[in-house]
């Protein structure tokens, strides 16, 4: 779950991920932490979906989760600029924070033209599917 200050921590976390003085394995762990932060809203939606539906409600992402996701998307060009320098493990996880919207995918591809479109598509597909079948799509 994200708090009001989580989005402010994203640039610091990104700085650590991009620091060559941090071991590659540790950078991967930090990148995974960043991924978890970016997915916390969607994870919350899944965990409470039955309860919210049974009570007749509609799940909404919190402002803190939204702002955190946006902060992560704004750091993507910097993270992806390290593509050629990273290990295969970090490179595999690198595109994963993307894809909060189709516009984000387009801007991500423009920022990192060396990322193969198929790999980018696989990385962001789950988020785009949720966007299409989520509560907003049913309204």
C-alpha positions as CSV (number, residue, x, y, z in Angstrom):
1,X,0.0,0.0,0.0
2,X,1.3,3.5,-0.9
3,X,1.2,6.4,1.4
4,X,1.2,10.1,0.7
5,X,5.1,10.2,0.7
6,X,5.7,7.1,-1.4
7,X,5.8,9.0,-4.7
8,X,8.4,11.3,-3.2
9,X,10.7,8.2,-2.5
10,X,10.6,7.0,-6.2
11,X,13.4,9.3,-7.4
12,X,15.6,8.2,-4.5
13,X,14.9,4.5,-5.3
14,X,15.6,5.2,-9.0
15,X,18.9,6.8,-8.0
16,X,19.9,3.6,-6.1
17,X,18.9,1.4,-9.1
18,X,21.0,3.5,-11.4
19,X,24.1,3.6,-9.1
20,X,26.9,1.5,-10.5
21,X,28.3,1.4,-6.9
22,X,25.3,-0.8,-5.9
23,X,25.7,-4.5,-6.7
24,X,23.7,-5.7,-9.7
25,X,21.7,-8.2,-7.5
26,X,20.8,-5.4,-5.1
27,X,19.8,-3.2,-8.0
28,X,17.5,-6.0,-9.2
29,X,15.9,-6.2,-5.7
30,X,15.4,-2.5,-5.7
31,X,13.9,-2.6,-9.2
32,X,11.5,-5.3,-8.0
33,X,10.6,-3.1,-5.0
34,X,9.8,-0.3,-7.5
35,X,7.6,-2.8,-9.4
36,X,5.7,-3.7,-6.3
37,X,5.1,-0.1,-5.5
38,X,3.8,0.5,-9.1
39,X,1.5,-2.5,-8.9
40,X,0.1,-1.9,-5.4
41,X,-3.1,-0.3,-6.5
42,X,-3.9,-3.2,-8.9
43,X,-2.9,-5.7,-6.3
44,X,-5.3,-4.1,-3.8
45,X,-8.1,-4.2,-6.5
46,X,-7.6,-7.9,-6.9
47,X,-7.5,-8.7,-3.2
48,X,-10.7,-6.9,-2.4
49,X,-12.6,-7.4,-5.7
50,X,-15.1,-9.9,-4.4
51,X,-15.8,-7.9,-1.2
52,X,-16.3,-4.6,-3.0
53,X,-18.6,-6.3,-5.6
54,X,-20.6,-8.0,-3.0
55,X,-21.2,-4.7,-1.2
56,X,-22.2,-3.1,-4.5
57,X,-19.2,-0.8,-4.7
58,X,-16.6,0.0,-7.3
59,X,-12.9,-0.1,-6.5
60,X,-11.0,3.1,-7.0
61,X,-7.2,3.5,-6.9
62,X,-6.1,5.8,-4.1
63,X,-4.5,9.1,-4.9
64,X,-1.2,7.9,-3.3
65,X,-1.1,4.8,-5.5
66,X,-1.9,6.9,-8.6
67,X,0.8,9.5,-7.8
68,X,3.3,6.7,-7.1
69,X,2.6,5.0,-10.4
70,X,3.0,8.4,-12.2
71,X,6.3,9.0,-10.5
72,X,7.5,5.6,-11.6
73,X,6.5,6.3,-15.2
74,X,8.3,9.6,-15.1
75,X,11.5,7.8,-14.1
76,X,11.3,5.3,-16.9
77,X,13.5,7.1,-19.4
78,X,16.3,7.3,-16.9
79,X,15.9,3.6,-16.0
80,X,15.8,2.5,-19.6
81,X,18.8,4.6,-20.5
82,X,20.9,2.0,-18.7
83,X,19.6,-0.8,-20.9
84,X,22.9,-1.6,-22.6
85,X,24.8,-1.5,-19.2
86,X,22.6,-3.8,-17.2
87,X,22.7,-7.5,-16.6
88,X,20.2,-9.8,-18.3
89,X,18.2,-10.1,-15.1
90,X,17.8,-6.4,-14.6
91,X,17.1,-5.9,-18.3
92,X,14.3,-8.5,-18.1
93,X,12.6,-6.5,-15.3
94,X,13.4,-3.0,-16.6
95,X,10.3,-2.5,-18.9
96,X,7.9,-3.8,-16.3
97,X,7.1,-0.6,-14.5
98,X,5.7,0.8,-17.8
99,X,2.2,0.5,-19.1
100,X,-0.1,2.4,-16.9
101,X,-1.8,3.5,-20.1
102,X,-1.4,3.1,-23.8
103,X,0.1,6.6,-24.0
104,X,2.8,5.5,-21.5
105,X,3.7,2.6,-23.7
106,X,4.0,4.9,-26.7
107,X,6.2,7.4,-24.8
108,X,8.2,4.5,-23.4
109,X,8.9,3.2,-26.9
110,X,9.9,6.6,-28.0
111,X,12.3,7.0,-25.1
112,X,13.9,3.7,-25.7
113,X,13.8,2.8,-29.4
114,X,16.2,-0.2,-28.8
115,X,13.7,-2.1,-26.8
116,X,12.1,-4.6,-29.1
117,X,8.4,-3.9,-29.5
118,X,7.5,-7.5,-28.7
119,X,9.4,-7.5,-25.4
120,X,7.8,-4.2,-24.5
121,X,4.4,-5.6,-25.3
122,X,4.9,-8.6,-23.1
123,X,6.1,-6.5,-20.3
124,X,3.1,-4.2,-20.3
125,X,0.3,-6.5,-21.5
126,X,-1.1,-7.4,-18.1
127,X,-1.6,-3.7,-17.1
128,X,-3.3,-3.0,-20.5
129,X,-5.6,-6.0,-20.1
130,X,-6.6,-4.8,-16.6
131,X,-7.3,-1.4,-18.1
132,X,-9.6,-2.9,-20.7
133,X,-11.5,-5.2,-18.4
134,X,-11.4,-3.1,-15.2
135,X,-14.3,-1.2,-13.6
136,X,-13.7,1.8,-15.9
137,X,-14.2,-0.3,-19.1
138,X,-17.5,-1.7,-17.7
139,X,-19.0,1.8,-17.1
